[in-house]
């Protein structure tokens, strides 16, 4: 068996950085959607097969991998976008871990606390974003990528988390000029831009519909 397969719920979620990476690298993949009632109602056999009972599931030929950040690191190494030295690789891992922290905070807000916790979240958000702005500024004065001279899997993850913040909080980057320019720069890469403008992407919701 050959080719990539992403198995996930019919939304962007944790599979979206994987899609963004593959699109920018010129790779194609097949989508297999798992419906929420099937997954949480015990009708999906995949739940028992999943390493930790979670999705996304990523298949590369006969190789199957779970956990979104492990999938990103795997593809980072496969496409040589995981750092050009041990130091770069460590910094890319660090940024990706920082993205994971922010994703967890935002995910909790969107899924469980949006009406009650939005004000507090927006008050704290500039501090979270400033960490990425500072890291970006240290690499070519913020004019390239978060680490090194070429894109990395952490850039795709960061782009995704910043984009969905902008969808819910359109002015959240008003004081983050480097991050704003960074989003425009990364999202304008030809293959990635084509994917981001696609109907498939636009029709895939950020969070489950209530």
C-alpha positions as CSV (number, residue, x, y, z in Angstrom):
1,X,0.0,0.0,0.0
2,X,1.3,3.5,-0.9
3,X,0.2,7.0,-0.2
4,X,-0.8,9.1,2.8
5,X,-4.1,8.7,4.7
6,X,-5.3,11.1,7.4
7,X,-8.1,9.7,9.5
8,X,-9.7,12.3,11.7
9,X,-13.0,14.0,12.5
10,X,-14.6,16.2,9.8
11,X,-12.9,19.4,11.1
12,X,-9.5,21.1,11.1
13,X,-8.4,20.5,14.6
14,X,-5.2,18.6,15.3
15,X,-5.0,17.3,11.8
16,X,-4.8,20.7,10.1
17,X,-1.1,21.4,10.7
18,X,-0.4,18.0,9.1
19,X,-2.5,18.9,6.1
20,X,-0.8,22.3,5.8
21,X,2.7,20.6,5.9
22,X,1.8,18.1,3.3
23,X,0.2,20.7,1.0
24,X,3.2,23.0,1.2
25,X,5.5,20.1,0.5
26,X,3.5,19.2,-2.6
27,X,2.2,15.9,-1.3
28,X,-1.2,14.5,-1.8
29,X,-3.2,12.5,0.8
30,X,-6.6,10.8,1.3
31,X,-9.0,11.8,4.0
32,X,-11.0,9.3,6.0
33,X,-13.5,11.1,8.2
34,X,-14.8,9.5,11.5
35,X,-18.1,10.9,12.7
36,X,-18.4,12.0,16.3
37,X,-21.4,9.8,17.1
38,X,-19.6,6.7,15.8
39,X,-16.4,7.6,17.7
40,X,-17.9,8.5,21.0
41,X,-20.7,5.9,20.7
42,X,-18.3,3.1,20.4
43,X,-19.2,2.2,16.8
44,X,-15.8,3.0,15.3
45,X,-13.4,0.0,15.5
46,X,-10.5,2.5,15.2
47,X,-10.9,3.6,18.7
48,X,-9.7,0.3,20.1
49,X,-6.9,0.2,17.5
50,X,-5.6,3.7,18.2
51,X,-2.4,3.7,20.3
52,X,-3.9,6.1,22.9
53,X,-7.5,5.9,21.9
54,X,-7.2,9.2,20.0
55,X,-7.1,10.7,16.5
56,X,-5.6,11.8,14.2
57,X,-4.3,8.6,12.6
58,X,-1.7,9.0,9.9
59,X,-0.8,6.3,7.5
60,X,2.2,6.3,5.2
61,X,2.0,3.2,3.2
62,X,1.9,0.3,5.7
63,X,3.3,2.5,8.5
64,X,0.7,3.9,10.9
65,X,1.3,6.6,13.5
66,X,-0.8,8.4,16.1
67,X,-0.4,11.6,18.1
68,X,-0.4,14.8,16.0
69,X,3.0,16.2,17.2
70,X,4.7,12.8,16.6
71,X,3.2,12.9,13.1
72,X,4.6,16.4,12.5
73,X,8.0,15.4,13.7
74,X,8.0,12.3,11.5
75,X,7.1,14.3,8.5
76,X,9.6,17.0,9.5
77,X,12.4,14.4,9.4
78,X,11.1,12.8,6.2
79,X,11.0,16.1,4.3
80,X,14.2,17.5,5.9
81,X,12.4,20.3,7.7
82,X,13.3,19.4,11.2
83,X,16.4,21.4,11.6
84,X,19.9,21.5,10.0
85,X,21.8,20.8,13.3
86,X,21.1,19.4,16.7
87,X,20.7,22.9,18.0
88,X,18.2,23.9,15.4
89,X,16.2,20.7,15.9
90,X,16.1,21.4,19.6
91,X,14.8,24.9,19.1
92,X,12.2,23.7,16.6
93,X,11.0,21.1,19.2
94,X,10.9,23.9,21.8
95,X,8.7,26.1,19.5
96,X,6.4,23.2,18.7
97,X,6.0,22.5,22.4
98,X,5.1,26.1,22.9
99,X,2.5,25.9,20.2
100,X,1.1,22.8,21.9
101,X,0.7,24.7,25.2
102,X,-1.2,27.5,23.4
103,X,-3.3,25.1,21.4
104,X,-4.4,23.3,24.6
105,X,-5.4,26.6,26.2
106,X,-7.3,27.8,23.2
107,X,-8.9,24.4,22.7
108,X,-10.2,24.3,26.3
109,X,-11.6,27.8,25.8
110,X,-13.4,27.0,22.5
111,X,-14.8,23.7,23.6
112,X,-15.8,24.4,27.2
113,X,-15.3,28.0,28.4
114,X,-15.9,30.4,25.4
115,X,-18.7,32.5,27.0
116,X,-17.3,32.5,30.5
117,X,-13.6,32.5,29.9
118,X,-13.2,34.7,26.8
119,X,-12.4,37.9,28.6
120,X,-9.7,36.4,30.8
121,X,-8.2,34.5,27.8
122,X,-7.9,37.7,25.8
123,X,-6.3,39.5,28.7
124,X,-3.6,36.8,28.9
125,X,-3.2,36.1,25.2
126,X,-0.7,39.0,24.5
127,X,1.8,37.4,26.9
128,X,1.5,34.0,25.1
129,X,1.9,35.6,21.7
130,X,4.9,37.8,22.8
131,X,6.9,34.7,23.4
132,X,6.6,33.7,19.8
133,X,7.2,37.2,18.6
134,X,10.4,37.3,20.7
135,X,11.7,34.0,19.3
136,X,10.9,35.1,15.7
137,X,12.7,38.4,16.2
138,X,15.9,36.5,17.0
139,X,16.0,34.8,13.6
140,X,17.0,37.3,10.9
141,X,15.0,40.1,12.7
142,X,11.8,38.2,12.2
143,X,11.9,38.2,8.4
144,X,12.1,34.4,7.8
145,X,11.0,31.5,9.9
146,X,10.9,30.7,13.6
147,X,14.2,28.8,13.4
148,X,16.9,28.7,10.7
149,X,16.9,29.5,7.1
150,X,14.1,27.2,5.9
151,X,10.6,26.3,7.0
152,X,10.1,23.7,9.6
153,X,7.2,21.6,10.9
154,X,6.9,24.0,13.8
155,X,6.2,26.8,11.3
156,X,3.2,24.9,10.0
157,X,1.9,24.3,13.5
158,X,2.4,27.9,14.5
159,X,0.7,29.2,11.4
160,X,-2.3,27.0,12.1
161,X,-2.7,28.1,15.7
162,X,-2.3,31.8,14.8
163,X,-4.8,31.5,12.0
164,X,-7.6,30.0,14.1
165,X,-6.9,32.7,16.8
166,X,-7.5,35.3,14.1
167,X,-10.8,33.7,13.1
168,X,-12.2,34.0,16.6
169,X,-10.3,37.1,17.7
170,X,-9.5,39.2,14.5
171,X,-7.6,41.9,16.3
172,X,-5.4,39.6,18.6
173,X,-2.3,40.3,16.6
174,X,-2.7,44.1,16.3
175,X,0.3,44.7,18.5
176,X,2.4,41.8,17.1
177,X,3.7,43.2,13.8
178,X,6.3,40.4,13.3
179,X,3.8,37.7,13.7
180,X,1.3,39.4,11.5
181,X,3.9,39.7,8.7
182,X,5.0,36.1,9.4
183,X,1.5,34.8,8.8
184,X,1.2,36.6,5.5
185,X,4.6,35.4,4.4
186,X,4.1,31.8,5.2
187,X,0.5,31.6,3.9
188,X,1.5,33.2,0.6
189,X,3.8,30.2,-0.3
190,X,2.3,29.1,-3.6
191,X,1.3,25.5,-2.8
192,X,0.2,26.3,0.7
193,X,-1.8,29.3,-0.5
194,X,-3.6,27.1,-3.0
195,X,-4.6,24.7,-0.2
196,X,-5.6,27.5,2.2
197,X,-7.9,28.9,-0.5
198,X,-9.4,25.6,-1.4
199,X,-13.1,24.8,-0.9
200,X,-12.1,21.6,1.0
201,X,-10.2,23.7,3.6
202,X,-12.9,26.5,3.8
203,X,-15.7,23.9,4.3
204,X,-13.9,22.2,7.1
205,X,-14.9,23.8,10.5
206,X,-12.4,24.7,13.2
207,X,-14.5,23.1,15.9
208,X,-17.5,20.7,16.1
209,X,-20.8,22.3,15.2
210,X,-23.2,22.4,18.1
